[in-house]
């Protein structure tokens, strides 16, 4: 992975008015926001640094200064997308809820997040086209997702201990089931919108209803369905 270029001076900004170099955090955040949509819309190969620079009223030189390369910017976009999702997830206070309600809240959050963030879904789809090569380079994404699994594990263990969840499930399988339903809801919204025009819309992810996804996951972990 290419590393950001180190320099004793920040490159001059092309922005008119007050120099953006006085607020590098804001500048980087704006670049990441625009780059997120560019990479989600066009993929790694199709995305153009020129377009990102123009939309942020900055320069290619400044983008390379902060992120090192196009690949470096793409990886930073992936990391920021996962960081935002996991940061909100960590504020759900699942430990304060009974296990059934905690799992329900997690499913509802994931459904809402994916429904309202198609760019995130497209980024993940594009990274699958890359066979996960860039995710594999990131230490932070591995750690973030490890924390997510630990959160599911904690809720599940409490449910098993209280007799409301059946024993023998892997928390990764539970996480995968949640992801499968909520991810499909957005990744297939356009094809469903064409094929089943009365069931789906390209404007809102409703190929599966929110309450149905919650019910499916709760039935999957429920003690009552064990043989």
Backbone bond lengths (Angstrom), bond angles and torsions (degrees), N, CA, C in turn:
res aa  C-N    CA-C-N  psi(-1)  N-CA   C-N-CA  omega(-1)  CA-C   N-CA-C  phi
1 X - - - 1.464 - - 1.515 109.24 -
2 X 1.292 116.65 132.57 1.451 120.79 178.50 1.510 110.44 -71.87
3 X 1.329 117.22 138.08 1.451 122.62 -179.73 1.524 110.15 -97.50
4 X 1.355 117.52 153.26 1.452 120.72 178.12 1.522 111.36 -57.93
5 X 1.322 115.63 147.37 1.448 121.70 179.09 1.521 109.30 -74.16
6 X 1.316 117.30 130.84 1.456 120.97 178.58 1.525 109.02 -95.48
7 X 1.308 115.53 138.89 1.453 120.73 -178.67 1.513 109.26 -149.98
8 X 1.314 116.12 153.16 1.463 119.89 177.62 1.512 111.45 -79.42
9 X 1.328 116.76 -12.56 1.452 120.84 -179.65 1.513 109.68 -132.78
10 X 1.319 115.25 141.80 1.452 120.09 174.05 1.516 108.37 -78.86
11 X 1.347 117.96 135.52 1.454 119.24 -179.03 1.505 111.95 -63.82
12 X 1.308 115.31 150.09 1.461 120.35 -178.92 1.509 110.32 -65.09
13 X 1.308 116.26 139.15 1.458 121.46 178.86 1.520 110.25 -83.08
14 X 1.331 114.98 151.03 1.460 119.28 175.85 1.518 111.80 -91.40
15 X 1.330 116.68 -0.63 1.458 120.29 -178.03 1.516 110.58 -71.98
16 X 1.319 115.84 138.99 1.459 120.06 175.50 1.514 108.91 -77.59
17 X 1.325 116.01 160.50 1.452 120.36 179.39 1.519 110.65 80.09
18 X 1.339 115.29 -148.63 1.456 121.12 -177.63 1.515 110.69 -61.44
19 X 1.309 116.97 134.17 1.464 121.55 -179.08 1.512 110.99 -64.14
20 X 1.341 115.87 132.33 1.446 121.21 178.36 1.521 111.08 -73.34
21 X 1.332 117.08 -15.32 1.457 119.33 179.62 1.519 111.40 -65.53
22 X 1.346 118.02 -15.77 1.453 120.77 176.94 1.521 111.78 -73.61
23 X 1.309 117.71 -13.05 1.465 121.67 -178.95 1.528 108.96 -138.11
24 X 1.329 116.97 71.31 1.466 119.49 -176.13 1.516 113.53 -62.73
25 X 1.339 118.04 -31.35 1.463 120.51 -179.96 1.528 110.03 -63.08
26 X 1.333 115.75 -45.59 1.470 119.58 179.23 1.522 110.58 -65.85
27 X 1.328 116.21 -40.76 1.459 119.90 179.84 1.520 111.30 -61.29
28 X 1.327 116.43 -45.91 1.459 120.13 179.58 1.526 111.19 -64.41
29 X 1.329 116.84 -38.98 1.465 120.56 179.03 1.526 111.06 -63.00
30 X 1.337 116.49 -41.10 1.466 120.22 179.49 1.529 110.75 -67.66
31 X 1.321 116.82 -40.17 1.463 120.13 177.59 1.524 109.87 -62.30
32 X 1.329 117.27 -44.09 1.467 120.94 179.78 1.529 111.45 -63.36
33 X 1.323 116.56 -39.54 1.471 119.78 -179.13 1.526 110.78 -64.03
34 X 1.321 116.89 -45.99 1.461 120.41 179.42 1.517 110.96 -69.12
35 X 1.330 116.60 -41.38 1.464 120.75 -179.57 1.517 111.30 -64.81
36 X 1.327 117.22 -33.17 1.470 120.62 177.80 1.518 110.52 -57.27
37 X 1.322 116.54 -48.59 1.467 119.54 -179.86 1.521 111.41 -68.79
38 X 1.309 117.09 -38.37 1.469 120.53 -179.64 1.524 111.04 -62.84
39 X 1.320 117.63 -47.00 1.460 120.94 -179.88 1.531 110.89 -70.44
40 X 1.338 116.94 -37.82 1.463 119.59 179.00 1.526 110.96 -65.16
41 X 1.309 116.21 -38.51 1.458 120.95 -176.07 1.526 112.76 -77.84
42 X 1.347 116.77 -36.79 1.462 119.85 -170.94 1.523 114.43 -119.14
43 X 1.335 117.20 -5.73 1.447 119.53 -177.59 1.517 111.61 77.58
44 X 1.319 115.74 172.00 1.458 120.27 -178.20 1.519 111.40 -62.68
45 X 1.324 117.36 -44.09 1.465 120.41 -176.51 1.519 112.20 -69.22
46 X 1.329 116.99 -41.30 1.456 120.44 -174.90 1.514 114.95 -81.41
47 X 1.323 117.55 -21.27 1.462 120.55 -178.07 1.527 110.55 -66.02
48 X 1.325 116.19 147.37 1.457 121.60 -177.36 1.529 110.56 -124.28
49 X 1.316 116.10 127.03 1.466 120.88 176.97 1.520 110.36 -62.45
50 X 1.335 117.11 -34.75 1.464 120.46 177.40 1.520 111.03 -57.63
51 X 1.318 117.12 -42.90 1.465 121.31 -179.24 1.520 110.81 -65.90
52 X 1.332 116.47 -40.87 1.456 120.78 179.09 1.528 110.23 -64.90
53 X 1.329 116.25 -43.08 1.462 120.59 179.37 1.527 110.93 -62.32
54 X 1.332 116.79 -43.21 1.465 120.47 -179.07 1.525 111.14 -64.90
55 X 1.322 116.66 -41.16 1.463 120.47 -177.28 1.523 112.17 -70.86
56 X 1.311 117.48 -26.24 1.463 120.92 178.99 1.524 112.12 -98.52
57 X 1.318 117.04 1.52 1.466 123.05 -179.38 1.531 111.00 53.91
58 X 1.332 113.81 40.65 1.459 119.23 175.89 1.513 107.81 -123.95
59 X 1.310 119.48 -153.02 1.453 121.90 -176.89 1.517 110.64 -132.63
60 X 1.340 115.74 157.64 1.456 120.15 174.95 1.523 110.01 -58.97
61 X 1.321 115.40 -38.15 1.465 119.42 -178.35 1.524 111.04 -60.83
62 X 1.330 117.07 -41.32 1.458 119.87 -179.93 1.523 110.82 -68.76
63 X 1.331 116.94 -39.66 1.466 120.26 178.00 1.520 110.23 -60.65
64 X 1.325 116.80 -43.56 1.460 120.35 179.06 1.526 110.97 -68.95
65 X 1.324 116.50 -31.20 1.468 119.71 176.98 1.525 110.30 -62.23
66 X 1.332 116.72 -44.50 1.453 120.68 -176.74 1.532 112.77 -78.68
67 X 1.324 117.32 -35.97 1.466 119.79 -169.79 1.527 114.20 -119.11
68 X 1.318 117.65 -5.93 1.453 121.23 172.38 1.511 115.25 86.65
69 X 1.320 117.88 -41.79 1.459 122.13 -175.31 1.521 108.98 -169.37
70 X 1.303 116.19 174.04 1.462 120.56 174.85 1.527 110.11 -62.16
71 X 1.330 116.90 -42.51 1.456 120.55 177.59 1.525 111.49 -62.22
72 X 1.336 115.98 -39.30 1.458 119.89 178.54 1.510 112.20 -64.68
73 X 1.328 116.77 -38.81 1.463 120.90 177.45 1.516 110.55 -67.46
74 X 1.315 117.28 -41.60 1.467 121.09 178.85 1.528 110.64 -60.34
75 X 1.322 117.03 -44.61 1.464 120.23 179.38 1.525 110.57 -65.05
76 X 1.329 117.10 -39.81 1.467 120.91 178.16 1.529 110.63 -62.40
77 X 1.329 117.20 -37.60 1.469 121.77 177.33 1.528 110.20 -63.25
78 X 1.329 116.99 -46.17 1.459 120.74 178.03 1.526 111.21 -59.64
79 X 1.322 115.94 -46.61 1.458 120.20 -178.18 1.521 111.39 -62.90
80 X 1.324 117.22 -41.37 1.459 120.79 -179.54 1.529 110.85 -67.59
81 X 1.330 117.68 -37.48 1.460 120.97 179.14 1.523 111.05 -62.79
82 X 1.314 116.74 -44.98 1.462 120.60 178.00 1.531 111.34 -69.99
83 X 1.331 116.48 -37.90 1.466 119.36 -179.23 1.520 110.79 -62.16
84 X 1.349 116.79 -44.35 1.470 120.13 179.93 1.519 110.83 -61.12
85 X 1.320 116.62 -44.78 1.458 119.78 -178.14 1.518 111.13 -63.81
86 X 1.314 117.06 -46.88 1.462 120.30 -177.78 1.522 111.73 -69.50
87 X 1.345 118.03 -30.79 1.459 120.83 178.37 1.528 110.07 -64.81
88 X 1.324 116.85 -44.52 1.463 120.01 178.11 1.520 109.82 -66.26
89 X 1.306 116.21 -41.04 1.465 121.79 -179.96 1.522 110.97 -58.70
90 X 1.333 116.39 -38.74 1.461 120.32 -178.64 1.521 112.28 -69.31
91 X 1.343 117.35 -16.81 1.466 121.48 179.36 1.525 112.85 -92.49
92 X 1.320 117.67 8.15 1.460 120.40 -179.47 1.524 112.32 -77.61
93 X 1.328 117.21 -14.23 1.470 122.69 178.97 1.534 111.42 54.29
94 X 1.310 115.35 50.59 1.463 120.19 -178.00 1.521 112.19 -64.10
95 X 1.322 116.93 -29.31 1.465 119.89 -179.45 1.526 112.46 -66.67
96 X 1.325 116.50 -18.74 1.466 120.52 -178.51 1.519 112.21 -86.91
97 X 1.335 117.68 -4.42 1.460 121.84 -175.89 1.522 110.96 -111.68
98 X 1.334 117.60 152.54 1.466 120.09 169.86 1.524 108.90 -58.36
99 X 1.335 118.99 152.66 1.469 121.08 -171.33 1.525 114.88 -57.52
100 X 1.321 118.29 -39.53 1.469 119.66 -179.37 1.520 110.02 -65.28
101 X 1.326 116.36 -46.16 1.472 120.34 179.54 1.529 110.83 -66.79
102 X 1.320 116.83 -34.91 1.466 120.41 178.80 1.518 110.69 -64.88
103 X 1.331 116.94 -45.30 1.461 119.88 178.92 1.523 110.52 -65.33
104 X 1.325 116.86 -39.81 1.462 120.44 177.72 1.526 110.65 -60.28
105 X 1.328 117.29 -43.87 1.464 120.30 179.97 1.525 110.61 -63.32
106 X 1.318 117.15 -40.31 1.464 120.65 179.71 1.527 111.16 -63.61
107 X 1.324 116.50 -43.40 1.467 120.22 179.25 1.524 110.37 -64.64
108 X 1.321 116.48 -44.78 1.467 120.11 -179.61 1.530 110.92 -62.59
109 X 1.335 116.49 -41.90 1.454 119.06 177.82 1.519 111.16 -61.37
110 X 1.330 116.80 -46.59 1.467 120.30 -177.93 1.519 110.61 -63.16
111 X 1.317 116.61 -42.34 1.467 120.96 177.13 1.532 110.48 -58.56
112 X 1.330 116.33 -50.16 1.467 120.41 -177.31 1.527 111.30 -65.24
113 X 1.328 116.51 -41.61 1.467 120.03 179.79 1.518 110.52 -60.15
114 X 1.310 117.39 -49.36 1.460 120.51 -177.76 1.526 111.17 -66.69
115 X 1.329 116.74 -41.48 1.467 120.45 179.61 1.523 111.27 -58.80
116 X 1.318 116.42 -39.56 1.463 121.22 -173.72 1.527 113.41 -93.57
117 X 1.336 117.59 -0.18 1.464 120.80 -176.79 1.529 110.55 -134.39
118 X 1.324 114.96 68.41 1.463 118.67 -179.12 1.528 111.44 -61.84
119 X 1.331 117.68 -30.36 1.463 119.35 178.00 1.532 111.11 -59.24
120 X 1.329 116.73 -38.56 1.466 119.66 178.22 1.523 110.68 -61.88
121 X 1.321 116.39 -44.62 1.464 120.46 -179.85 1.521 110.30 -62.72
122 X 1.305 116.91 -42.96 1.461 120.21 -179.36 1.527 111.50 -67.85
123 X 1.326 117.40 -35.34 1.458 119.90 175.32 1.522 111.20 -61.16
124 X 1.328 115.79 -44.14 1.464 119.87 179.36 1.525 110.60 -65.70
125 X 1.322 116.63 -40.52 1.466 120.26 176.75 1.524 111.23 -61.12
126 X 1.336 115.68 -43.28 1.465 119.97 179.01 1.520 111.63 -65.70
127 X 1.333 116.17 -37.94 1.462 118.88 179.22 1.526 111.45 -68.15
128 X 1.324 116.89 -29.71 1.460 119.62 173.23 1.526 111.35 -66.40
129 X 1.336 116.30 -34.52 1.466 119.67 173.90 1.522 109.78 -62.36
130 X 1.352 116.36 -34.54 1.465 121.16 177.19 1.539 111.38 -80.44
131 X 1.325 116.96 4.06 1.475 123.63 -179.33 1.530 112.71 60.56
132 X 1.332 114.96 30.77 1.455 120.11 176.33 1.514 114.89 70.88
133 X 1.332 117.64 17.24 1.467 120.87 -174.67 1.521 112.83 -60.85
134 X 1.340 116.67 -38.26 1.464 118.98 -175.93 1.528 110.98 -82.20
135 X 1.326 117.50 -37.15 1.462 119.33 174.12 1.522 110.63 -58.50
136 X 1.325 116.19 -36.16 1.461 121.25 -178.55 1.533 111.38 -64.39
137 X 1.315 116.54 -25.56 1.465 120.83 -179.34 1.527 112.93 -80.54
138 X 1.320 116.83 -16.23 1.460 120.98 -171.44 1.517 112.26 -93.90
139 X 1.310 116.24 122.00 1.458 121.08 173.93 1.524 110.85 -76.46
140 X 1.314 117.95 -34.30 1.460 120.27 -175.30 1.522 112.01 -69.92
141 X 1.322 118.17 -38.51 1.462 120.35 -179.84 1.519 110.52 -66.11
142 X 1.331 116.72 -39.70 1.459 119.76 177.18 1.526 110.27 -59.17
143 X 1.316 116.72 -44.58 1.459 120.75 -179.36 1.523 111.60 -66.40
144 X 1.335 116.64 -42.28 1.461 120.58 179.71 1.521 111.62 -60.21
145 X 1.323 116.92 -44.70 1.456 120.31 -177.76 1.523 111.86 -74.03
146 X 1.329 116.61 -27.83 1.453 119.74 173.67 1.521 110.34 -63.82
147 X 1.328 116.51 -40.51 1.471 120.74 176.85 1.517 111.32 -63.87
148 X 1.324 117.13 -36.74 1.459 121.00 178.97 1.520 111.07 -63.82
149 X 1.324 116.50 -41.63 1.462 120.57 178.58 1.519 110.62 -66.42
150 X 1.325 117.07 -39.34 1.462 120.91 178.16 1.526 110.73 -61.89
151 X 1.328 116.78 -36.28 1.463 121.07 178.34 1.528 110.71 -65.61
152 X 1.335 116.27 -44.46 1.472 120.00 176.51 1.524 110.08 -62.47
153 X 1.320 116.86 -42.33 1.454 121.70 180.00 1.527 110.83 -58.33
154 X 1.337 116.73 -44.04 1.464 120.68 -178.40 1.524 111.52 -63.22
155 X 1.335 116.63 -44.24 1.468 120.47 178.97 1.527 109.89 -64.67
156 X 1.317 116.25 -44.86 1.466 120.95 -178.19 1.522 111.12 -63.69
157 X 1.318 118.00 -45.36 1.467 121.00 -179.47 1.519 111.34 -60.41
158 X 1.336 117.15 -39.87 1.460 120.16 177.68 1.526 110.75 -64.76
159 X 1.333 115.94 -39.16 1.453 119.55 179.22 1.519 112.69 -66.15
160 X 1.329 116.39 -39.63 1.466 120.39 177.46 1.527 109.92 -64.98
161 X 1.330 116.04 -44.11 1.459 120.39 -179.11 1.526 112.00 -61.74
162 X 1.344 115.98 -32.86 1.461 120.03 -179.77 1.524 113.04 -88.91
163 X 1.324 116.28 -2.56 1.461 120.41 177.21 1.510 115.32 80.53
164 X 1.339 117.83 13.88 1.463 119.70 179.96 1.521 112.16 -99.15
165 X 1.330 117.81 -18.13 1.468 122.02 175.64 1.521 108.56 -115.34
166 X 1.305 116.72 144.33 1.454 120.81 178.44 1.522 110.54 -76.76
167 X 1.290 116.28 148.29 1.462 121.50 -178.30 1.524 110.46 -80.74
168 X 1.327 115.88 162.89 1.453 121.35 171.63 1.510 116.00 95.55
169 X 1.340 117.69 4.99 1.461 119.91 179.05 1.523 110.55 -93.54
170 X 1.309 115.52 149.02 1.458 122.02 176.00 1.525 107.97 -92.60
171 X 1.343 119.17 132.22 1.471 120.46 179.86 1.527 112.61 -59.71
172 X 1.335 117.34 -28.89 1.466 119.56 176.76 1.525 110.05 -66.11
173 X 1.338 117.23 -35.94 1.463 120.37 177.68 1.529 110.92 -66.64
174 X 1.328 116.50 -38.78 1.466 119.88 177.37 1.523 110.08 -65.03
175 X 1.317 115.99 -46.83 1.466 120.89 177.02 1.528 110.79 -58.70
176 X 1.324 116.68 -41.77 1.468 120.92 -179.40 1.522 111.15 -64.90
177 X 1.329 116.73 -39.51 1.466 120.06 179.76 1.526 110.66 -64.86
178 X 1.335 116.61 -43.81 1.469 120.52 177.16 1.520 109.93 -59.94
179 X 1.319 115.83 -47.01 1.468 120.91 -178.78 1.522 110.97 -63.51
180 X 1.334 116.83 -41.42 1.465 120.35 -176.65 1.527 111.56 -59.27
181 X 1.322 116.73 -49.27 1.465 119.78 -177.97 1.522 112.22 -68.62
182 X 1.331 116.48 -44.76 1.463 119.23 -175.18 1.520 112.31 -75.80
183 X 1.325 116.86 -31.65 1.460 121.13 177.81 1.525 110.51 -70.69
184 X 1.324 116.33 -46.35 1.469 121.66 178.44 1.520 110.95 -55.70
185 X 1.321 115.16 -36.99 1.454 120.57 -178.05 1.528 112.64 -53.69
186 X 1.335 115.96 -34.18 1.455 120.63 -177.32 1.523 111.41 -102.18
187 X 1.328 117.01 -41.46 1.469 119.98 -175.92 1.522 111.79 -62.24
188 X 1.339 117.21 -28.70 1.464 121.05 -177.84 1.522 113.25 -108.96
189 X 1.325 116.87 12.87 1.473 118.43 -175.30 1.519 111.99 -63.91
190 X 1.327 118.01 -33.90 1.464 119.46 -176.55 1.527 111.29 -75.26
191 X 1.324 116.87 -43.04 1.469 118.44 178.42 1.520 110.83 -67.43
192 X 1.345 117.14 -39.30 1.462 119.29 176.42 1.521 110.75 -65.18
193 X 1.333 116.12 -35.08 1.456 119.37 179.05 1.515 112.67 -63.37
194 X 1.321 116.31 -30.01 1.462 121.20 178.35 1.527 110.93 -82.87
195 X 1.330 116.35 -45.31 1.472 120.62 -173.05 1.525 112.00 -78.31
196 X 1.356 115.75 -42.27 1.467 120.22 -177.24 1.517 108.53 -121.84
197 X 1.301 115.80 76.31 1.458 120.54 -171.30 1.519 112.89 -63.45
198 X 1.313 117.63 -22.65 1.458 120.28 179.84 1.527 112.43 -88.66
199 X 1.363 117.23 -3.03 1.461 119.95 -175.64 1.511 113.74 -116.13
200 X 1.307 118.01 -16.51 1.468 119.16 -174.11 1.512 110.86 -145.02
201 X 1.304 115.10 156.44 1.456 121.72 179.75 1.515 109.34 -132.39
202 X 1.319 116.98 144.24 1.469 119.22 176.72 1.520 110.77 -74.61
203 X 1.331 117.73 -11.48 1.451 120.67 -178.25 1.525 113.42 -93.33
204 X 1.332 117.24 -19.03 1.453 120.41 -177.34 1.516 109.26 -148.44
205 X 1.340 116.02 134.36 1.462 120.22 -177.41 1.516 110.18 -77.16
206 X 1.324 117.05 95.08 1.456 119.96 177.59 1.523 111.13 -132.12
207 X 1.336 117.12 29.69 1.459 119.80 172.66 1.523 109.60 -62.64
208 X 1.334 116.45 -31.94 1.462 123.34 170.08 1.524 107.54 -127.59
209 X 1.315 117.11 134.98 1.455 120.53 179.57 1.523 110.29 -73.68
210 X 1.313 114.73 146.52 1.469 121.14 -178.40 1.521 111.51 -55.27
211 X 1.335 116.56 -48.26 1.457 119.84 -177.52 1.526 112.42 -65.87
212 X 1.348 116.25 -29.09 1.458 119.66 178.41 1.522 111.49 -71.39
213 X 1.336 116.18 -38.15 1.458 119.58 177.64 1.528 110.06 -64.42
214 X 1.332 116.93 -43.12 1.464 120.35 177.04 1.520 110.36 -58.55
215 X 1.321 116.17 -46.25 1.471 119.92 -178.65 1.526 111.55 -63.04
216 X 1.325 117.42 -41.07 1.464 121.35 -179.77 1.529 111.10 -61.44
217 X 1.318 116.57 -43.61 1.461 119.86 -178.57 1.525 110.35 -69.70
218 X 1.312 117.71 -43.13 1.456 120.10 179.52 1.528 111.28 -63.44
219 X 1.317 117.18 -38.19 1.468 119.72 176.58 1.536 110.64 -66.44
220 X 1.313 117.23 -34.91 1.458 121.69 179.81 1.531 111.70 -62.09
221 X 1.321 116.21 -40.66 1.476 119.53 -177.71 1.520 113.27 -94.70
222 X 1.333 116.83 -7.00 1.461 120.13 -172.79 1.517 112.30 -64.73
223 X 1.307 115.72 139.08 1.465 122.77 176.75 1.528 110.92 -62.47
224 X 1.329 115.53 -29.86 1.463 119.80 -172.43 1.517 114.14 -69.13
225 X 1.363 118.27 -18.88 1.460 118.45 -176.56 1.523 112.85 -95.91
226 X 1.339 116.99 -1.08 1.456 118.85 179.24 1.518 110.12 -69.00
227 X 1.347 117.01 146.44 1.462 120.58 -175.70 1.509 110.32 -74.76
